Amino acid sequence: EGNEPGDSAKITYRELLHKVCQFANVLRSQGVKKGDRVSIYLPMILELVIAMLACARIGALHSTVFAGFSAESLCERILDCGCSLLIT
């Protein structure tokens, strides 16, 4: 379920696994590997869950930043954790 009262989607475990594996391959193609740090800057949407699970699948550490933060706050968090990729 999303932030809005009527905002919802249904997905099967098979579909979720397929999307997570696809995104994990995208992360690998971008050079992300086990132990790397990734920041995720997304609202509460299905892609947020997919990105988090894809990071976990390849062993990358992820930091989820609430999409309401300003650019300066996001920059500080990226620099503090030393992330190699930002997903937005």
N, C-alpha and C positions, 0 to 999 in steps of 0.2 A: 504494500500500500504506500502511496506517495503522501505528500504533504496536504494535498487538497482532499476533501471528504470523498469525492467520487472518483479519485485518481487511483486506479488499481490495475494490476495485470496478473495473468496466470501463466506459469511456465512449468513444464515438466522437469523432472530431474535429468532426463536424457537431453533435453534442449539446453538446460543450464550447463551440463557437462560439456556439450559441444561448443557453446559460446565461451566457456572458461578456457578450454583447450585452444580455441582459435586465438583468443586474446593473449594467452601465455606464449603462443608462437609469435605474435606481434611483438611482445615484450622482448623475447629472445632475439628477434631480428633487429631490434633497436640496441642490442648489446647488453641488456639486463641479464645478470646471472645471479646465482645463489650468493646471498650475503649483501647484495646491493640494496640501497635504500631508494624507495620510490614514494613520492608524495601524490596523494589523490585529492583533487579539488573539484568535487562534483556535488550536486544536490542529491536528495534522496530519490534516486532513480535506479532502475535495474542494472544499469551499466556500472554503478558504484559497487554493487555486490560482485559483479563479474570481474571487475578490476581487482578487488581485494582477494578473491579466490584465485585469480590467475597469478597474482604475486605469491600467494602462499604455495601454489602448485610448483613454481620454479624455485622457491626458497628465498625469494626477495622479501626484505622487510618493507612494510608499507606504513605510511602515516596518513591518516585521513584528516583533511582540513575542512571544516565546515564552510560551505560555499558562500556564506554571508560575510566572511572576513574580507578586509580590504586588501589591496595589492601589497601594501607595505607589511601588513601582518603576515601574509602568505610568504613574502620574500624572507622575512625573519625566520619563519619556521623552516623554510627550505635550506637556508644557510646554516641554521642550528643543527639540523640533522644530517647535513651533507648529502642530500639526495642526488641521484644521478639522472632522474627523470621525473617530470611532472605530468600527471594525467589529468586532463581537464576537458 
